[in-house]
Amino acid sequence: MHNDAYRNFWTTTLGERPGARPHLAANIQADVAIVGAGFTGLWTAYYLKRLAPELEVVVLEAERVGHGASGRNGGWVVGNLAGLERHIGGLSREERRTCCGVVADNVDEIGRVLAREEIDADFNKGGAIYAAARYRDQVAIQRDYLQHLHELGHREADCHWLDADQLAEIARFRNGHGGIYHRQVATVNPARLVNGLAERVERLGVTIHEQSRAETLARNKVNTREGSVESPMIVCATEGYADRFHDFKRHVIPVQSLVIATEPLSDALWQEIGMAERPAFADASRLINYGHRSADGRIVFGARGSYRFGARSKADQAIGDDAIRMRRDLLVDLLPALEGVRIEHGWGGSLGLSRNFRPHAILDRRNGLATAGGYAGEGVAASHLFGRTLADMILERDTELARMPWAFADASHRQLIKRWEVEPLRWLAAQAITFSYAGEEALMRRGKPAPLLKPALQRMNDCFASVIE
């Protein structure tokens, strides 16, 4: 683990961590071998052992538990799935409502599991505000998004409109024109969650080997530098960190997500800002901005992910001063009361994006290989749902989750997930989308009509959004 990990605010809340768990230094056997000790791998292990305690489950982690995105994210637990419409768009309205209900209720189920297992991860269900909070044009964007949520199948009681006065009662943004309140959203300290979950699965009998990087995945065998695990079922749970082995890197690429945390704010400042119930918040920018009030009174704020040429994952955690300053300026633009507040932490990691732009839980029983991921930045909640789904499929349980449209049994990831284009095409496309989104935002900031350029740019960006969301 690099010393720069302490740029990550979540890491500082863990206290003194024990030494690393033993690395794999032998050739062993298991009923299920899981590669990756993040949320997906650990939730899969948890449900496998809860449902089938007799199973021998081994988890291999290249660094320490939660080293990847699971210990570095912004802490949102979202009752939605990025790309869900790609799974359920062709279903009946009733079937869509059922799927959306499963996704939304997943937030409450996470809260119940954490309470039952006594994992103190600062879980707080304060909902989320998707605000039109900087430019008047954002009102139309958010109203369109609310209509999309309802058409998708989300309950109207869970997602409803806030006018300017109702928004101000919850949070006071610079230009709070209105927004969406989504009830089925919580926040969490992800580092405490992933470490608490690891300790719990160990008490259930799961073996975790840290500093045991999987170098190859052969049929029914995982090889590390000093050992191996033979198993009839191998779960690849690497999400945005699959770039160093196997061909998963051709199907799921890493996108960088960068986050900052302020110093703890005074009670007087919180009175000015609001957010008494600690809701999550985001604005209507296509260059996604998101944040929430932490348990100790800070604001944790992330914005504007990026793609690195060559699909390289972010191994270190620290981010540069320019990246911190840009996010600080965005935050102050949303909440001017924060002018002069000190930024104490800045960090980043990699999320996983599949070429299909939809999350997946795949079981290839013939080749003894399972995987889940492609969460596109909403993995804190999705990993729990998909870990449960993988466990049900591995154990051949006929459950509602195993029948969900994101669950693919007896299939290969090579068949289901397209390969990404070769470089430099990926990088060029990412740059074009970023610049186009930034151009649209610049026009909104001006607040002046651009009768030819503005509609054309919006149509082009709507097309981009339909492809990547």
C-alpha positions, -999 to +999 in steps of 0.1 A: +000+000+000+014+034-009+017+062+016-005+083-006-035+063+006-039+088+034-049+114+008-081+092+008-103+106+036-120+072+041-086+056+049-081+080+078-113+069+095-101+033+099-076+039+127-046+016+129-050-013+105-035-047+114-008-061+093-015-077+059-032-110+058-009-139+047-002-141+010-008-173-009+023-193-009+011-228-017-010-248-042-044-252-026-080-263-035-113-246-029-150-250-039-150-213-051-120-190-057-127-153-059-103-128-075-106-094-059-114-085-023-136-055-030-174-052-027-183-077-055-159-104-043-167-100-007-205-098-011-203-130-033-183-147-006-207-135+021-238-149+004-221-181-006-212-189+030-245-177+044-264-200+020-239-229+019-217-228+050-200-261+040-183-245+009-146-238+010-143-202-003-109-185-010-105-148-019-073-135-036-064-098-034-035-082-052-030-055-026-051-050+006-088-055+011-106-025-006-075-013-024-095-007-056-126+013-062-144-002-032-122+017-008-120+049-028-154+059-041-177+088-032-199+067-009-232+068-027-256+038-023-279+043-052-313+025-058-308+025-095-284+009-120-265+029-147-276+012-180-307-004-164-328+006-194-306-015-217-317-046-197-354-038-192-363-015-221-381-043-240-401-056-210-437-049-201-444-020-177-452-044-149-419-063-155-400-030-155-416-020-122-406-053-107-370-049-118-369-013-106-384-023-073-357-049-068-330-023-075-346+003-053-352-020-024-316-032-025-306+000-006-328-010+024-315-045+022-279-033+025-289-013+056-305-044+071-274-065+065-251-040+080-273-037+111-276-075+114-238-080+110-230-050+132-208-034+105-205+003+115-201+019+081-220+052+087-249+040+066-274+069+063-305+068+041-310+105+035-321+102-002-306+121-030-312+155-046-306+158-084-307+196-085-310+222-112-287+243-091-265+264-114-282+272-147-319+276-155-315+252-185-309+224-160-346+225-150-356+209-183-328+184-181-338+173-146-375+171-155-367+149-185-346+127-162-375+124-138-398+114-166-372+088-177-371+073-141-409+070-140-411+055-175-383+031-166-404+018-138-393+036-106-421+043-082-434+079-082-433+078-044-396+072-046-388+099-072-406+132-072-401+169-082-390+196-058-398+232-067-374+259-057-389+265-023-390+228-015-354+224-026-343+253-004-359+236+026-334+207+021-303+223+007-294+258-003-275+259-036-263+290-055-292+289-080-317+263-067-343+263-094-357+229-084-348+193-088-356+156-082-357+140-048-349+102-050-358+085-017-340+052-024-304+065-020-281+062+010-245+071+018-218+051+035-182+051+045-169+027+018-136+019+035-153+010+068-179-011+049-154-031+028-131-038+058-160-047+081-174-070+054-140-087+051-138-093+088-173-107+087-167-132+059-136-144+076-157-152+107-180-172+084-150-192+074-138-175+042-100-174+037-086-141+023-051-139+009-038-103+005-008-093-017-016-123-039-021-109-074-038-133-098-014-135-128-034-160-149-068-175-149-067-210-165-095-234-166-105-241-130-072-226-117-059-192-106-021-188-105-003-162-084+035-156-082+040-181-053+009-203-054-023-214-070-059-222-063-077-251-080-114-247-080-144-258-101-157-222-100-136-190-103-152-156-098-135-126-114-144-096-093-119-070-104-143-044-120-120-015-131-088-033-121-088-062-147-061-046-168-032-068-157-044-102-166-067-123-187-089-109-215-115-092-192-095-060-199-108-061-235-144-060-223-144-038-192-121-007-191-112+016-162-124+052-160-109+075-134-131+089-107-116+117-085-129+129-051-122+156-025-132+161+011-134+194+030-125+201+065-153+195+090-177+224+087-190+245+116-226+242+128-232+277+117-221+269+082-243+238+081-272+260+092-265+281+061-262+252+037-289+229+051-286+191+044-297+183+080-307+147+069-274+143+051-288+137+016-266+130-013-266+157-040-258+161-077-265+187-103-277+183-139-243+185-155-235+157-180-199+161-166-212+144-134-208+162-101-219+145-069-214+148-031-228+143+004-224+154+040-202+129+058-209+116+093-183+139+108-196+170+091-175+173+059-186+175+023-172+146+002-174+157-035-165+140-067-167+153-103-157+147-139-142+113-144-117+108-172-103+080-193-065+074-194-050+064-228-043+027-229-071+018-204-047+021-174-062+017-139-052+041-112-030+022-088-020+051-066-046+071-047-034+107-046-045+133-071-028+165-081-033+200-069-049+211-102-075+183-100-083+192-064-086+229-072-110+222-101-133+202-079-131+227-052-142+254-076-171+233-088-182+227-053-181+264-044-200+272-075-228+249-063-225+261-026-210+296-024-211+294+014-181+271+011-158+299-001-126+298+019-133+263+034-101+241+034-099+210+013-081+184+034-082+153+011-081+145-026-080+110-040-091+088-069-095+053-083-109+035-113-145+023-120-154-003-146-172+005-178-183-023-201-186-019-239-223-027-236-227+001-211-247-021-188-239-039-156-237-077-157-236-109-136-224-138-158-220-175-150-201-196-175-206-230-158-190-249-187-157-231-182-161-227-144-159-189-146-182-162-132-180-124-132-199-093-123-193-056-130-196-028-155-213-007-128-203+026-144-197+044-110-227+030-091-210-001-077-215+004-040-251-007-042-249-027-074-220-049-061-243-061-033-271-069-056-249-086-081-229-105-055-262-119-042-271-127-078-238-146-085-242-166-053-277-177-063-265-186-098-234-205-085-256-225-061-282-231-088-310-214-067-342-205-086-347-171-071-360-138-083-325-124-086-313-153-107-341-145-131-334-108-134-324-096-169-289-087-157-282-123-147-268-145-175-264-182-167-245-207-189-230-180-210-196-165-215-185-129-210-169-131-245-204-137-260-223-111-239-199-081-236-185-065-267-148-058-269-138-022-267-123-006-298-085-004-301-065+027-292-064+055-302-101+052-311-112+048-274-092+078-263-104+100-292-140+091-285-137+099-248-121+133-256-148+142-281-176+134-256-159+154-229-153+184-250-189+183-264-204+181-229-181+209-217-193+230-247-229+225-238-223+235-202-204+267-213-235+277-233-257+271-203-234+292-181-237+322-205-274+320-202-279+335-236-297+319-266-276+303-294-304+294-318-282+273-341-254+260-319-272+253-287-299+229-300-274+211-323-250+206-294-278+194-271-290+169-298-255+155-302-250+152-265-284+135-261-271+110-286-239+105-267-259+101-235-281+074-250-250+055-259-230+058-227-256+059-199 
